[in-house]
Amino acid sequence: MQIVNPALDDYLNDHSSPADELLRDLAEETRRALPDSARMQVSQDEAALLTMLTQLTGAQLAVEVGTFTGYSSIAIARGLAPGGRLIACDVSEEWTSIARRYWERAGVDERIDLRIAPAADTLRALPAQETVDFAFIDADKVGYPVYYEELVTRLRPGGLIALDNVLQGGLVVDESDQSESVRAIRAVNDTIAADERVSCAMLPVRDGVTLVRKL
Ligand SMILES: C[S@@+](CC[C@H](N)C(=O)[O-])C[C@H]1O[C@@H](n2cnc3c(N)ncnc32)[C@H](O)[C@@H]1O
């Protein structure tokens, strides 16, 4: 199931803030170096949304779960308040070595603290206080319930979490699909909808993005 009609793909990008040369180069290098994985990268219109959400929360502290080659982390880092920082979580030294090069070129490397470890361990090791202003979850889908819980407890009131791929190409409503990742996404979607600590809005952006605001 296509969530967004493919005929609108270019139109959406053309009417969102454009990618600059650096992001275009990163997308191109990712496609060239990692053709089988490049589709994991966020799209240009989603990156524009991430920058705007980071700016709107006035983020001093942001957390990203799932960095890959760095496209979304650059979008978030560019939206941080002066002096702000981004904790980026991933398990791949190889993929994030591309990210590091582009962070340096973008001049945001000093704002990003990359933690190479299973994200659940990285998040659990963060201080328990409500200090996170903005978080973006875009890693292994089975981990989403844990990532959400660890982040929502550390989110400041008024802070925001964005979760990517919450529609799983429409499989969330196809009960014949009982794969582990789709079941995990259904579970976190249900948890969020019933969570009295937050308000939420599920948007049909690309593969589905849920925005969660802590009350
Ligand atoms: C969908 S990609 C992220 C794409 C990225 N947001 C972007 O825009 O380019 C998912 C990433 O999650 C990472 N990942 C997978 N399992 C993980 C885990 N348990 N902890 C942390 N990162 C993980 C993968 O290495 C991969 O880089």
PDBQT file of the ligand as one rigid body, heavy atoms in Angstrom, charges set to zero:
ROOT
HETATM    1  C1  LIG A 301      16.087   3.661   8.926  1.00  0.00    +0.000 C 
HETATM    2  S1  LIG A 301      17.804   3.763   9.291  1.00  0.00    +0.000 S 
HETATM    3  C2  LIG A 301      17.949   5.412   9.889  1.00  0.00    +0.000 C 
HETATM    4  C3  LIG A 301      17.890   6.417   8.780  1.00  0.00    +0.000 C 
HETATM    5  C4  LIG A 301      18.290   7.822   9.207  1.00  0.00    +0.000 C 
HETATM    6  N1  LIG A 301      17.340   8.376  10.132  1.00  0.00    +0.000 N 
HETATM    7  C5  LIG A 301      18.454   8.732   7.998  1.00  0.00    +0.000 C 
HETATM    8  O1  LIG A 301      17.649   9.632   7.780  1.00  0.00    +0.000 OA
HETATM    9  O2  LIG A 301      19.404   8.507   7.217  1.00  0.00    +0.000 OA
HETATM   10  C6  LIG A 301      17.899   2.766  10.745  1.00  0.00    +0.000 C 
HETATM   11  C7  LIG A 301      19.221   2.815  11.496  1.00  0.00    +0.000 C 
HETATM   12  O3  LIG A 301      19.012   2.166  12.757  1.00  0.00    +0.000 OA
HETATM   13  C8  LIG A 301      20.205   1.523  13.134  1.00  0.00    +0.000 C 
HETATM   14  N2  LIG A 301      19.888   0.494  14.131  1.00  0.00    +0.000 N 
HETATM   15  C9  LIG A 301      19.373  -0.743  13.927  1.00  0.00    +0.000 A 
HETATM   16  N3  LIG A 301      19.241  -1.392  15.098  1.00  0.00    +0.000 NA
HETATM   17  C10 LIG A 301      19.671  -0.530  16.066  1.00  0.00    +0.000 A 
HETATM   18  C11 LIG A 301      19.774  -0.620  17.470  1.00  0.00    +0.000 A 
HETATM   19  N4  LIG A 301      19.384  -1.708  18.141  1.00  0.00    +0.000 N 
HETATM   20  N5  LIG A 301      20.258   0.443  18.149  1.00  0.00    +0.000 NA
HETATM   21  C12 LIG A 301      20.641   1.570  17.475  1.00  0.00    +0.000 A 
HETATM   22  N6  LIG A 301      20.557   1.703  16.148  1.00  0.00    +0.000 NA
HETATM   23  C13 LIG A 301      20.083   0.666  15.444  1.00  0.00    +0.000 A 
HETATM   24  C14 LIG A 301      20.757   0.964  11.828  1.00  0.00    +0.000 C 
HETATM   25  O4  LIG A 301      22.147   0.727  11.939  1.00  0.00    +0.000 OA
HETATM   26  C15 LIG A 301      20.379   2.065  10.842  1.00  0.00    +0.000 C 
HETATM   27  O5  LIG A 301      21.469   2.940  10.636  1.00  0.00    +0.000 OA
ENDROOT
TORSDOF 0
